[in-house]
Amino acid sequence: MLRRYTVLRTTGPNGVPARYDTTQPPGTVIKHPVNGHPQRFELTDVPLGDFSYVAEPLDHLWKGPPVLRHFHRNRRETSKSTS
């Protein structure tokens, strides 16, 4: 299934976050250029309000905490415990 991802901490040519369309499953690590340098992002199954999913930055240029990765992991564990 084709999914659209919003690549966090990026800006496309139109000034909005870059998008990445792929059939790769969540958990896949992709490379996407940021300021001319390839950076790694993990595809997640965390939905955004615009019907895309989060591609979370993994490389050292990302200065913030891995908040979404923590949310994603807790969400997965919660769904397992309620099944």
N, C-alpha and C positions, 0 to 999 in steps of 0.2 A: 504494500500500500504506500502510495506517495504521501509524504508528510512535508509540511513547511515548518522550518525552524527559524526562530529569531536568534541571531548570534549576539549574545550579550556583550557589552563593552565594545561595540563596533559602530561605525557610522557609514552608511552607504553613500553613493554620490548625491542622493536627494536629501541627505541630512537625517534620515531615519535609520534605525538599526538595520544592519545587513540581514538578508534572508538567505536561507539555504534549503533547497528542495532536494529530497532524496528518498529512496526506498530502504535505506540502511536502518536497522533496528535501534531502539534506545540502548545506550551503553557503548555505542560505536564512537570512537575518537576520530575526528576529522581534522584536517588542516585548512585554515582560512587565513588569507592575508590581512594583516593589521599594520597600517603604516609601512607597507611594502615588505613586511616580514611575516613568514608563515607562523601562525599560532595554532595551538591545539585546543579543540573544543570537544566536550562530550555531549552527545545527543541524549536528551532525557525524555521521559514521558510526562513531564510537568507542563500542563496546558497553560496558555496565556489567554487573555480575554479576546484577542483578535483571531482565535482559532489556530494559532501556530503553537509550536512547542519550544521549550527552552534549549538552546545550545550553550552550555556553560563553559566559560574559559577555564583552562587548566594550567597554562604556562605562567611563568614568573612575572610577567607584565601585569597580571591581574593582582591588584593590591588588596582587594577586599577578601572577606572570609567566604568560605564555600557554603554560603547559606542555602542555596538551592540544592546542592548535593545532600546536605543534611536533611532538608525538608523531604527530598525525594526518597532517601533511605528510610526515614521514619514513616513516610506514607506507605511504602512497600511493606514494612514490618507490621504496621497497624492493619493493613488489609489482610495480611496472612493470619493475624491473630483473631480477626473477626469472621474468618471463613469456617 
